[in-house]
Amino acid sequence: MVTGSTVARFLWVNLSFLPIVVSASLPAIPLAQAQTVSQTAEERLNQGLQFVQQGQINEAIAAFRQAAELNPGLAPAHYNLGLALRQQGQLQEAATAFYQATQAEPRFALAFANLGAALLEGNNFDQADDYLERAIALDPNLGLAHYNLGLVREQQQDWNGAIAAFQRAIALSPSAPEPHYHLGLVYLQQEQFEQAATAFSQAIRVSPNYPEAHYNLGSVQFSQGDFDNALESFRRAAEANSNYPNAYYGAGLVFIQQRQYASAERVLQYAKDLFTAQGQPQWAQNAEQLLEQAQSFAEQ
C-alpha cells in the first residue's frame, strides 16, 4: 500500500499578523528619541499590515523589515516579517525573523512556536524540538505547538513521544483533524491497527473530506481482510480528492482480491496516469506492475 503523507496541513501556529504590541524589553534610549523612533517603526508596521490585507506581500516584507530596523525591540515587526517571508516560501529568512522576535520578547510563545515550525518544515528536527519545547513551556495550552512537536517526534521515530504530543494536541484542539490523522500514522508504524483505525475515523469525524484519512483507514481495513469497507474508504478518498492516486491504487488492490479484474484494470490505469503526472515514477511503476497482474488474472 502507499503510505499516507506525513506532511501536515497545519504547521503554523496562529497565522494572523499581529498589530502593535508594546514590548517591555525596548533598548534604553532617551525618551524623546524613543517616541520618535517608536512612532516611525509603528507606522511602517501598520503599513505592512495594510499591504498584507491587500495581498501585497513583497511590499509588506519591505515595510516590516524597515519597522524592525527602526526599532529592533518591536517584536511584532519581526514576527510579522517571519509570517510574510513564510508565505513567500523563504523558510530560512522566516526562521531568522522569528528568532529575532524571540530575542525582542523572550516570552513570546507564538514566535517560538513558529520558529519551531519553520525549522520543522526545513527538516531541522533537533532545533525544531528545542524551540517547540520552549513554546510549550511558555504556553502549555498552545495546541498546535504540541502538534508540531508530535510531527518532530514522528520524524525522529520517537513513537511514544509522538503519541503523547498528538494526544495533548487533540485535548487542546479537538476541532483539528490533523493530530488524529498523524496519531493514526504512528499507530500504523507500531502495527497497532485497531488504534490506528480509531484515530483515522476520528480525523474523518472532524473533517469528513480528508482523503488521506479515508485512504489510511482503507489500508487498515484491507490489511484485516475487510475488503468491502476498504473499498468504501478508498471510494470516499477519491470523492474527497479526485486527483489522489493512492485511492485508485487501493481500490485496484481490493478489486483484484474480489476478482473484479476489469474494474481493477480501470482504476489502476487511472492511478498510474496520476502518479506519472504528479512526478511519482516509482509508484507509477508499481501501479503498472499491479495492472499487468490484473490483466494476467483476467486472461486465465
C-alpha positions, 0 to 999 in steps of 0.5 A: 500500500502507499503510505499516507503523507506525513506532511501536515496541513497545519504547521503554523501556529496562529497565522494572523499578523499581529498589530502593535504590541508594546514590548517591555524589553525596548533598548534604553534610549532617551525618551524623546528619541524613543517616541520618535523612533517608536512612532516611525517603526509603528507606522511602517508596521501598520503599513505592512499590515495594510499591504498584507490585507491587500495581498501585497506581500513583497511590499509588506516584507519591505515595510516590516523589515524597515519597522524592525530596523527602526526599532529592533525591540518591536517584536511584532515587526519581526514576527510579522516579517517571519509570517510574510517571508513564510508565505513567500516560501523563504523558510530560512529568512522566516526562521531568522525573523522569528528568532529575532522576535524571540530575542525582542520578547523572550516570552513570546510563545507564538514566535517560538512556536513558529520558529519551531515550525519553520525549522520543522518544515526545513527538516531541522528536527533537533532545533525544531524540538528545542524551540517547540519545547520552549513554546510549550513551556511558555504556553502549555495550552498552545495546541498546535505547538504540541502538534508540531512537536508530535510531527518532530517526534514522528520524524525522529521515530520517537513513537511514544513521544509522538503519541503523547504530543498528538494526544495533548494536541487533540485535548487542546484542539479537538476541532483539528483533524490533523493530530488524529490523522498523524496519531493514526500514522504512528499507530500504523508504524507500531502495527497497532491497527485497531488504534490506528483505525480509531484515530483515522475515523476520528480525523474523518469525524472532524473533517469528513473530506480528508482523503488521506484519512479515508485512504489510511483507514482503507489500508487498515481495513484491507490489511484485516481482510475487510475488503468491502469497507476498504473499498468504501474508504478508498471510494470516499478518498477519491470523492474527497480528492479526485486527483489522489492516486493512492485511492485508485491504487487501493481500490485496484488492490481490493478489486483484484482480491474480489476478482473484479479484474476489469474494474481493477484494470480501470482504476489502476490505469487511472492511478498510474496516469496520476502518479506519472503526472504528479512526478511519482515514477516509482509508484507509477511503476508499481501501479503498472506492475499491479495492472499487468497482474490484473490483466494476467488474472483476467486472461486465465 
